[in-house]
Amino acid sequence: MKDHMFDEIIDKKLTGSVKWDGLKDLYGAEELLPMWVADMDIRPADSIVGALTKRIAHGHFGYSLFEDRAKQAIQNWFSKRYDQQIEQSSLLYSSGVVPALAHSLLALTDEGDEVIIQTPVYPPFHQIIQSNNRTLIENPLRLIAGRYEIDFLSLEAQMKTAKMMILCSPHNPTGRVFNRSELETIVDLAKKYDVYLLSDEIHADLIFSGNKHHPISAFSYEKAILVSAPSKTFNIPGLYASYLVVPNESIRLKIERVQQANFVHPNALASTAIIAAYEDEASEQWLDQLLVYLEQNRDHALKRIETEMPLLSVVKPDATFLLWIDFERLGLTEDDRASWLVEQASLALTHGKPFGTNGVTFERLNFGCPRRQLDEALDRLHAAYLSLM
């Protein structure tokens, strides 16, 4: 197999990239190093690019189906990677994980219903609940000795009156991989109090050594819905090739009705992307190499921050390509920290406040990039750090 050069610097400027070309609108400055949104600066596998190129060259861009072969590719992926057998009939296409979460929420809850999320967590979780007039219930994860833990006593009390829990597994932004026992407890509580479990598992394939992902589909619960995509795994988020696994027919029909009302249809490249990502052995080999590279990036960044910037506290992620960094001991207000990162560090990071009330002192840094780019970001952060000492 051809070697993949993850150290290659890809110029994404003037490509319509949200990450690179949206800096002026989002951060007020253009000449920043963007280390924010969960979009890797790494070229996708040649096998995927080749399949998409061939599909485009065919010249057909009409309305497209969620192809049976794409569904079979998803089935095979779950069987191979997670030893999970899923029925083809349980699969629904979605134009993104967030729309899948929103449509499931609309299908299965009513205005005013309580929906639990485990903060700090991906900001769209908050947005889809609040914008659809549901009642947001925070079940804060507890940071104990540098690791986030679930508060099960609080969770059970909240489950008694909740209609749904949206789970982020693996967890964004903390990188936490929940073990089987923890997930079994969540499922048992959901069963006990008749709560829908909606699980966002978009980072499931990006697991580091010593950890194991357990899909929610591995647990016997008819009110569990899994949402995922190859987008984060293979760095193809802009293709919007996502899906839901909904084993219960009645629940699936409710979600389908909401999707139909919102005109959800696959784009012309979605099935091609799923097939190339999940079926081609070269794509899986690329992923195996990427995981080694990302884990090395993680460890490199942790070491540099711990040794060069000891006032920053970093949560070591079990998965994802995201670092969750606590800046509290620098003594800056939230607004001052945001200005300092832009004006002194020339960095665009993802601010922690939208992740929940327990994320206010944090920033999220994306290390899914060439090592040289990561070091440039850490150099800039270190120089700004020293200016405060």
Secondary structure, 3 states (H helix, E strand, C coil): CCCCCCCCCCCCCCCCCHHHHCHHHHHCCCCCEECCCCCCCCCCCHHHHHHHHHHHHHCCCCCCCCCHHHHHHHHHHHHHHHCCCCCHHHEEEECCHHHHHHHHHHHHCCCCCEEEECCCCCHHHHHHHHHCCCEEEECCCEEECCEEECCHHHHHHHHCCCCEEEEECCCCCCCCCCCHHHHHHHHHHHHHHCCEEEEECCCCCCECCCCCCCCHHHCCCCCEEEEECCHHHHCCHHHCCEEEECCCHHHHHHHHHHHHHCCCCCCCCHHHHHHHHHHCHHHHHHHHHHHHHHHHHHHHHHHHHHHHCCCCEEECCCECCEEEEECHHHCCCHHHHHHHHHHCCCEECEECHHHCHHHCCEEEEECCCCHHHHHHHHHHHHHHHHHCC
